[in-house]
Amino acid sequence: MSSTSTPRISFASLTPNNLGTVRKLNSVLFPIKYSEKFYADILLPEAEDFCKLVYYNDVPVGTVCCRLETVNGETKLYLMTMGVLAPYRSRGVGSKALQHVLGAAVSQAKPKISNIYLHVQVSNEAAKKFYERHGFREVAVHKDYYKKIVPHDAWILEKRFDAAEASA
């Protein structure tokens, strides 16, 4: 009997060398074409901890891309995109990717990140439930958030980081 090994889920920082892979994955995963500015921004040094290529047994199967936003002295992490190729879903890949980003956010001291938030298309119940399982809650509905896809509205989901979590 052969022993089945546990799948290895790993992460790579984004570089100009693997950006083509990120573009290809995004084109398959999302109904939106991302701008050149998006691709330039995810390569910025301050984004490194929050933008990753996700591998399943050394095969690139997903991406997670966030950006830091500071408003009125409060720094938030905006989860711009996170996706995993369909054959690799329900294998813990998305959860691991999200936990990786949440861990990086909580451990960052300067600037301290108060929360993470994202938009989910109101028709995407599965994504909403996924984020809720990870401690996110719906804080608002953004009307007409999506211009080119229907439905146009998006839920805004947020997870706050408190002092207890930061020390955990």
N, C-alpha and C positions, 0 to 999 in steps of 0.2 A: 504494500500500500504506500502510495506516495503522500508525503505530508504537504498540505497546502499552506503556503506561506501567506502571512498577512500582507495585504497590498500596502505599498509604500506611497504615502502622499507627501509630496515635498513642494518647496516653493523656490522660485528664482527671482531675483531682482530684475527689473526691466532695464534693458540696455539697447543701444542702437542695433545690436546684432540679433536680438530676439523680438524686436518690435514688429517685424513682418509676421511672426507667429501670432502676436497679440492682435494685429489687424485682421488676420485670417479668422481667428477665433471669434472676434467681435462681429465680423460680417455674417458668421453662421449663427451666433447666439442672439443677436439683437436686431430688431426691425429698424434700427436707426443707423445712419452713416455718421461716424464721428469725424469731427473737424481735425485739421492739422494741428490746431492749437491744443486740442485734447491730447493728441499723441506727443506733442512737445512737452506739455505740462506733466504727463505721467513719467517722464524721464528726469524731471527736476530732482536734485538731491534731497530736498525736504520731503518728497513724496515716496522715497525709496522704501521705507518701512510699511507703507500703506498701498503700494501698487506691486502686485506679484503675478507671475505666471505660475499656474498650478499644474503640478505633474502627478500622474497616477502611474506608478511603476515606470518612471522615466518618460512617459508619453505626455506631452502638453495637452491637457483636457479642459482647462478653464483659466479665467482671469479674475482678478479683483483689483479695482482701481478706485482710490479715494483721493480727496484733496483736503487740505487744511483751509479753513475759513475763519478769519478773526473779525468779529463785529463787536464794537463797543467794549473792547478788551476781553471778550469771551472767545475762546478758540473752540471751534467745532470741527468734527471730521465729517465730510460729506461723502457718502458711498456712491460714487458715480455709476459704476458698473460692477456687477458680479455675476458670473455665469459659468456653467459647467455643461459640457457636451452631453446630449441626451443619454447615450449609452452608459455614461458614468454617474448619472444622478442616482440618488438613494443609496450611495455607497459611502456617505460621510465626507465626500470631497468638499461640498459647499460649506458644511458645518466647520470642517477643519480650516478652510480658508477664512471664514468669518471669525472664528476663534483666534486665528493668527493676527488678523487686523485689530480685533478688540484688545488682544493682549498687548500689541504694540501701542495702541492708543492709551491704554491705562498706564503703561509703564513710562510713557513719555513725560518728562518733567518740564521741559521748556520748549514751546509753551505748553502749559497744562491743558489737556483736552477735556471739556466739560461734558460733551455728548457726541453721539454719532447719529446721523439721520440720512434718510434716503427717500426716493420716490418709487412707488410701485403702481403700475397701471391698475385702475380699479377692476379690471376684468381678471387680474392675475391673483386669484384667491390662494393658489398654492404657494406663491412667493410670499404673500402676506402672512400666511400661517407659518411658513418657514422662519421668517424674521420674528414673529411673535413667540415661537418656541425658544428663541434666543434672547428673549427679554425686551424686544422692541414693542412699542405700543403706538397705535394710531393717534396722532395729535391734530391732524387736519386733513381736509381734502383740497387739493390744489386744482381749481377749475381750469380747463384748457391748458394743462401743462404740456401735453403732447400735441404738436401742431400737425404732424403728418400721419399719425396712427390713431385708430378709433378703438375703444373710447378715448377721448382726449384728456379725461380727468385722471388724477393720480392721488393715491393716499400718501400722506407724509408720515413715515414711521420714524420713531426716535427711541434711542436708548441713552439714558443719562448715566454718567459715571459719578458715583459718590465716593466719599473718602474711604468708606469701608471696603469698597470694591478695589480701590487703588492700592490698598495695603494688603489685599488678599493674595 
